[in-house]
Amino acid sequence: MKYQGEAPQEELATGERSTRNRVARSILDHGPSTVADLAKRLGLTQAAVRRHLDALVSDRVVEAREQRVYGARARGRPAKVFALTDCGRDAFDQSYDKLAADALRWIAETAGDEAVVAFVRARAAAQSAAYRKAIDAAAPEKRTEALAKALSTDGYAATARSAPGPQQGEQLCQHHCPVAHVAEQFPQLCEAETEIFSSLLGTHVQRLATIAHGDGVCTTFVPRGGPATAQTTTSASASTAGRNPA
């Protein structure tokens, strides 16, 4: 039963999340902090701060540490401080995308586009080594699904499903792309990935859509059949990476 003036449950949850984000942001801005520090900065009770910290620790956003003391240590037990984990830092804005794009741009300007292609292919090949183990261990009809699971461990949130319509094959869908912002500027990343998919699955594949191009999901069509057509169509399929051929 909802009483007059009572906030809806979703509003309460949103308020909790907002305050929790303020706690994490305060730690980001000021460094490892005690409960008392956070309560003073945010205007909260220490009990409220502890409740939010418990949730953040459970989510692995922050971790408790012993406070580092410089100089003579005072008597008594050192205060516990809370610091952001690597996962917690990644939740805030980072400059990794800009750094990667700047690095690739520098490679292109100093060594040419061929060097960029060589780099992204080497990166894709190294990344696929673990994928190959999973695919080789799977039955032929399960290889696309095995690749999707391997991609998901690297943050691509991938799934495999039967292709809709008259197409005889599967769709490999990546619902997230950790390098999408860089791939917008350097579609060679998508092209190298497409080539690797073809090599891993032993058949030609066709990239239908990419997040980097503005599509909601990176979608790759994997036809049913053997490797007979792989060599003749791999380069053509890779050339469509990064754009929707519709």
Buried (B, 14 or more C-beta within 10 A) or exposed (E): EEEEEEEEEEEEEEEEEEBBBBBBBBBBEEEBBBBEBBBEBBEBEEEBBBBBBEBBBEBEBBBEEEEEEEEEEEEEEEBEBBBBBEEBBEBEEEEEBEEBBEEBEEBBEEEEEEBBBBBBBEBBBEBBEEBBEBBEEBEEEEBBBBBBBBBBEEEBBBBBEEBEEEEEBBBBBBBBBBBBBBBBBBBBBBBBBBBBBBBBBBBBBBBBBBBBBEEEBBBBBBBBEEEEEBEEBBEEBBBBBBBEEE
